C-alpha cells in the first residue's frame, strides 16, 4: 500500500479487520519489519491522539520516528503554486516535500481544511502534493477532507462492541462554537457505507455531506427519528460542506443546542453506545453524564488508533521492503 486516505486503499475490509485483531493480540509481532526504517510525521495542525498513537504504532513495528511541527520551528511554508512569495513564508512546499522525502521512508500528513476554498480543500491539494513529490508512501493523519486512521479505529471499535450482527449506526451533527472541517464525518460515513452496518446520517438543513462520502446512506433531518433504535450514536460537529449552497462552505450555520447528545437523546435509542473521535467540547457536543456513562466508547476508540495505525504502517512497510 503506497497511499492511505480512502477506505478503498485498504482493499478487503474484512481482511484489514482480521489484521487489526491479529495486531491487537500481539502488537509487537512485526517489530522486525520496520528495522532501520524511518517514519516522518508532518503536522500543519495540532494533535494529541494522532501524534501519540501513530508514533506508538511505528514503535510497535520497530521504526524510527521524526516529528515535524511545521508551525513551530520550521520555515513557514507556502502551499499554493504561483504565489509571489514576498510575505512571511520563506520556503515553498514544492521544495520542502522532496527534501523531507530524503530523510525518511514513509510520510504521514496532518493538514486540515482551510474552509475558505471548497475546490482547494476537496482536491486534497496538500496531501496530493506529498504523494506526487515526496517519492515515499504517504498516509493521511487527517487531511482536508478525510481522517481514515480515525474511521478505521472507529470501525474496529464497533466490531468489538456490537451486540447485534448488523447494528444501526447514527452519525449525528452536534453544535460547536467554531467552524470545524468535515474530515471526520466524511471518512466515518465513507467507511460505514462499506461496513456491515446500517448507517443513518442526521443534521440540520444545509449540513449535507459531500455525496462522494455519504453515498447512499439514509439522511434524516429529524434527529429524534434518526436516533430511534440506534445501537451506536456517533456525534460530531462539522461546518457547512457547501453541497447545497457553495457560498456557505465552511460556515457555522447553526448552534442549535437541542442537537447536543444528552441522556434524553440516548433514551430514544436502543440503549446505544456513544462514540466521538475526541477532542470533544463537553455540554456542546455531549453532556457530561453521557460521555462518562458505561455506554461511552470514546476511550476504546482512542486506544484503537494505535491498532489502525499499526495496520496501515505494516502494509506500507510490506510495500517497500
Ligand atoms: N481524533 C484525533 O485525531 O485526535 P487528535 O486531533 O488529538 O489527533
Boltz pocket constraint, residues with backbone or C-beta under 6 A from the ligand:
constraints:
  - pocket:
      binder: B
      contacts: [[A, 46], [A, 47], [A, 48], [A, 49], [A, 50], [A, 51], [A, 141], [A, 142], [A, 150], [A, 277], [A, 278], [A, 279]]
      max_distance: 6.0
